[in-house]
Amino acid sequence: MFVPMCYTTLCCTFCVITLCSLSCKVRLASLEVLCAMAHKLGEDFLPLLPETVPFLAELLEDEEEAVESQCQKAVQNLEEVLGEPLKKYF
């Protein structure tokens, strides 16, 4: 259940980045949903990292400073939930 939900959430961030048709609010909301899923799943979120990291990498270079900042917080949040640094995945 969480794998399709996670992927759909991540696709929202990617579509917005590539098409620039929606505001940064969608990207910010997607990051919030991603963090909520990680908190809910705990360490079970770890298998979702390989598909999550490319989206996070894009958001870390977002043109909107608010999105970039929120993504940095999301990465820190994921590190706390998973109990390991994510640098090796980037």
C-alpha positions in Angstrom: 0.0 0.0 0.0 2.8 2.5 0.9 4.9 1.7 -2.1 2.4 3.0 -4.7 1.5 5.9 -2.4 5.1 6.9 -1.9 5.8 6.7 -5.6 2.7 8.8 -6.5 3.7 11.4 -4.0 7.2 11.6 -5.4 5.9 11.8 -8.9 4.0 14.9 -7.9 7.2 16.6 -7.0 8.9 15.6 -10.3 6.0 16.6 -12.5 5.9 20.0 -10.9 9.7 20.5 -11.3 9.7 19.5 -15.0 6.5 21.1 -16.1 6.6 24.1 -13.7 2.9 24.3 -14.0 2.1 24.2 -10.3 3.3 26.2 -7.4 5.9 25.2 -4.9 3.1 24.5 -2.5 2.6 21.1 -4.1 6.3 20.3 -3.7 6.2 21.4 -0.1 3.1 19.3 0.6 4.7 16.3 -1.1 7.7 16.6 1.3 5.3 16.7 4.3 3.5 13.6 3.0 6.8 11.8 2.5 7.9 12.6 6.0 4.6 11.5 7.4 4.9 8.1 5.6 8.4 7.7 6.9 7.3 8.3 10.5 4.4 5.9 10.0 6.6 3.1 8.5 9.7 3.7 10.6 12.6 1.5 9.5 10.2 -0.2 7.0 10.7 2.9 4.9 14.2 1.9 4.1 13.3 -0.2 1.0 11.6 2.9 -0.5 14.9 5.0 -0.3 16.2 3.9 -3.7 13.2 5.4 -5.5 13.0 8.3 -3.1 16.5 9.6 -3.3 16.5 10.9 -6.9 13.4 13.0 -6.2 15.0 14.4 -3.0 18.2 15.2 -5.0 16.1 17.2 -7.4 14.3 19.0 -4.6 17.6 19.9 -2.9 18.4 21.9 -6.0 15.0 23.5 -6.4 14.7 27.1 -7.6 12.5 27.9 -4.7 14.5 28.4 -1.5 11.5 27.3 0.7 11.4 23.9 -1.1 15.2 23.5 -0.9 15.1 24.3 2.8 12.2 22.0 3.5 13.9 19.2 1.6 17.0 19.5 3.7 14.7 19.2 6.8 13.0 16.2 5.3 16.4 14.5 4.7 17.3 15.2 8.3 13.9 13.8 9.4 14.4 10.7 7.3 17.9 10.2 8.9 16.3 10.4 12.3 13.5 8.0 11.5 15.9 5.5 9.8 18.7 5.9 12.2 21.4 6.3 9.5 22.9 9.0 7.3 21.5 9.3 3.8 24.6 10.8 2.2 25.6 7.4 0.9 22.4 7.2 -1.2 23.0 10.5 -3.0 
